[in-house]
Amino acid sequence: MSLAARTQDDKDPRIARPGARGSNQSGMRAHNERLVLSMIRQAGPIPKAAIARMTGLSAQAVSVIMRALETDGFLKKGEPVRGKVGQPSVPMGLNSDGAFFLGLKIGRRSSELVLTDFLGQVKGRRRQTHRHPTPDGVVAFANEAIGGFLDQLPEAHRARVAGLGIALPFRLWDWGESPDAKSPDLEDWRERDIAADIGRSWDFPVYLCNDASAACGAELVFGEQNKPSDFLYVYVGYFVGGGLVLDNTVYTGKSGNAAALGSMPITTKDGSLRQLVDVASLVTLEAMLLHQGHDTDMVWDRADTCPLPRDPLNIWLDQAANGLAQAIVSSACLIDVRTVLIDGWISPEMRAELVLRTTRQLQTLTVPGIEIPEIRPGTIGRDARSLGAASLPLSDRFLVDHKAYLKG
């Protein structure tokens, strides 16, 4: 289970780009330690004997590794499990205070910074709305919020902040067709290195990732662990986007923008050629609501508590499902994925309905020689991009690819 970049050129990773500054006691772990941490994160608390069986390491080697991880505060003992014979086994689990991670999501409507613990539980959250994001505004917001989080942490925990991850749409200067999306301020993103700008103020590494790939990474690292090793991921936000997991690793491609599903051409029911972003993005739903005189804030701020008007919602769900089905079939033709997860800045009920309608649309498509993928709901929800950003330093510093083999 890894968020490490899988690119054409292994020397050019884009999903995690460390800044030049900083290291602390939550630093890089040795390979064997990282694998043990990865296995426990995926399987839950495990006794030492099980770790030895799963890795092929000697019992003595595992004991040394786990004792070191416990001493350093990354693992803690669970309640003994008594069997019929012999000494009770003691499962070792992750210590929630072992490390902390910052995740910054830069979105079209808002920026959000979260502080998570070693288990991925959100310990703090700051959010700022904007008409459109500007580099200077985001840097100021991030630095102020980071400072506030660090001030609130106990002194012993501050040194355990292992890094900041940033999730943002790539090529922000290309955004949108609406007049406000063409602000000259968006051009500033073309030349700015937001990770370096923020990293100058802090003594920990900073990582950068496409927002949809980051959301995909949150599903991989923090989501339910009953997923296959390969899957396509769809995130429905202001713009719809995608991520791709191959062999339990997020694949981002040469430019860091692989699985850019929003750009995929699709055919609408009236026969016109569009892109998926035109029919399956929340900005399209917002425009429908606005056209009918409805309050559009409910799309962004109250989707979980305020039901959306059924007529425009049904129209949007149908066209989004139609577009998603076509994009999924095209993807399956190329990469042979058998599972697709759909998530987004939407309520669980809306997500379930979109999964259902997309599944029905797929059943109407006949593509000889292609096995239609299974469609499942994602398990993270609206926090996927923020948690995905926070998972970047966690993955880079504490996890390994699940296929790494150890020798004792």
Secondary structure, DSSP 8 states (H G I E B T S, - for coil): -EEEEE-SSTT---S----SS---TT----HHHHHHHHHHHHH-SB-HHHHHHHH---HHHHHHHHHHHHHTTSEEE---B--SSSS-B--EEE-TTS-EEEEEEE-SSEEEEEEE-TT--EEEEEEEE-SS--HHHHHHHHHHHHHHHHHHS-HHHHTTEEEEEEEE-S-GGG--SSGGGG-GGGGGGGT--HHHHHHTTSSS-EEEEEHHHHHHHHHHHHS-S---SSEEEEEESSSEEEEEEETTEEE--TTS--S-GGG-EEE-TTS-EEEHHHHSSHHHHHHHHHHTT--THHHHTSTTTS---HHHHHHHHHHHHHHHHHHHHHHHHHH---EEEEEESS-HHHHHHHHHHHHHHHHT---TT----EEEE-SSGGGHHHHHHHHHHHHHHH---TT-----
